[in-house]
């Protein structure tokens, strides 16, 4: 698809889907591409919060689904991973208060007048944030903590695209992303633990 990045500071035009389903995230505008970063042991994409983002046609068609994003040095209280329908309807993992502790939120936004959200606070630093959406409830777990949930009502989408570090046009999030995973189902408890542990290892952490 593209030439592989090799050095810190290389712009990234494509983030390849490792599932085999072909849902590759891309950015066709050179000015809006995140930059590859590495310290040899860890690797990440750095988004500038000005115009950087990546997207792909929405791979989710209905409830239930799960999104997981491994992040660090988040610099904007905005969307990290979002299934976007339009400016007022989206399903998103958001950063909240960026102090210590840091707040992460999961939103089921049904329109300008109706937003369901739940959140968790964690010490500042790298985090793996898991959001789960089912018909009637939305849940969040940071670093494999016990779910925090909120009851919801309404319908899903259809979302137009899946966006990384932008929850809608004109809104962008600064920070490092070590990994992203999206599933068209609810994960079991053991699957969640394995996936979150794997993502944390990509950040140089162990949650055991």
N, C-alpha and C positions, 0 to 999 in steps of 0.2 A: 504493500500500500504506500509506504513512504520509506525513507532512509532512517535507520535506527539512530537515536540520539546516543552520544558517547561521552559528552563532557558537560559539566555544570555550566548552566547558562544557555544550553541549546534550546531553541524554541520547539515546542511539541505540537505537531499538527494532528496526531492521531493517538488515541489510547485504545489498544486492541482488546477485544473481548476474548477472554481465555476459556469461555465456556463452550466455544464451538458454534454458538448461535448467530454469530456475525453482527452483534450489536456494538460495533466499534464507535467510540465517541470521537468526534473530529472538530477541528476549528479551521475553516477555510481562510479566514482573515489573518494575515501574518501579524498584524498589530495586536490581535486579541488572543494570541497563543500563550499559554503558560510556559514557564521555563523549567527544564529538567534540572534537578539538583541531586547530589550524592556526596556522602562522606566515606565512600567505599563500602561500608557495611549496610547503610540504609539508602533508599532512593525515594524521591518524591517529585511532585509537580508543585511549583510555586506560582500562585495566582496573585496578581497585583492589586485587586480590588478596584481597579479603574475600568477595565474593559475585558479582562481575561475571563474566558469560560470555555467549556466544551459541551457538546450536546450530541444526541442521537435520537432518532424517532422513538417514541415511547414504547418500551417493550412490555408494558403491563396493560391489560385490557379491562380488568375489573378487580374488586376486592376478592381474595386476600393477597397481600404482598408484603415483602420485607426489603428494606434498604439498609446498608451498613457502610459507613464511611470512616476511615482512619485519618485524623487531622492533627495539626500542630500549628502553633503560632498564628491562630486565627485572629485577624485584625479588623473584622467587620461583623456587626450583629445582624447578619443576613443569611440567605440560604446557602447550604452546603451541598445537598443533593436533593433535587426537586423534580417531581413529575408535574409538568406545567400544562394546563389547558389554555389559560389566558391570564391577563393581569390580575384577575380577582379569584380565580379558582386554581388551586394547586395543592399538592400533597408533598410535604417537605420536612427534611431535617435542617433546622436552623441553629445558628449560634445565637445566644442571648447575651446576658451580662458577661463581659470579657474580663472581669476582675478575678480575684482569688477569694472564694471559689468562682469557677466559670460555670455558666448556665448553658445547657443545650436543650433545645425544644423540638418536639415533633408536632407538626400541624396538619390538620385536615381542614382546609379552607374551602368552604362551600359557596363563597361569594363575599362581597364587600361587607355584608351585615352578619355573617356567620362564620366564625373561626373556632374550631375545637383545637385545643392544644394541651400538652402535658410536658413536663420538664424534669430535669435532674441537675443538681449541682455537684461538681467534682473539683478537686484541687486543680489549679492551673497547670498546664503542661499537655503533652500528647494525650489523645483520647480516641477511643473507638466507640462511635455512637451508632446504635441500632434502633431503627424505627420499624414498627409493625402496624399495618393497617388492615383491619377486617371490617366487615359490615357491622356497625354498631359500636366500635371501639378503636381507639388509637393508643399505642403504647410506645414507651421509650426505655432503653436500657443503655447505660454508659459503662463501658469496661465490664460487661457481664453482670451488672448489678441487677437486683430484683426489679421487675417491671414496675414502672409508674404508668397508670392508664387513665383515660378519660372516655366516658360514654359519648358516642356521636350519633348523628342521624344524617340522612342524605344519600347521595349516589356518588359513584366514582365516574369522573371524566366524561368522555374519553380525553385523557391527556394527549397533548400533541407531541411533546418531547421530554426527554430526561436531560436535565441540565446539571452540570457540575460547577459549583461556585457562582451560580446565578439563578435566582428563583423566578425571575421574569425579566423581560426586556428592560434594559437600563439600570438594573440593580445587580451589583457584583460584590463578591466576597473575597477578601485577601486572606491568604494562608497557605499552608503546605498540606497536600493530600498525598497520603502514602498508599491508599487503596480504596476501591469502591466495589461493592457487590450488590446486586439486585436480584431478587427471587420472586417468581409469580406464585408464591405460596407462603404460608407460615412455617417457620423452622421449628424443629423440636428443640427442647432444652439442650440436649447434647450437641446438636448441630450448631446452635448459637454459641455455646462455649468453645467449640473447636474453631469456629470461624473468627470469633472475636480474639481468641488467643493467637491465631495465625496472623491477624491484622496487627496486633500489638507487637508481635515479633518483628514485623516489618518496620516498626518504629524503634526497635532496639529495646523493647520492654518484655518482661515476663509477668503474666497475671496469676501465675500459680502460687 
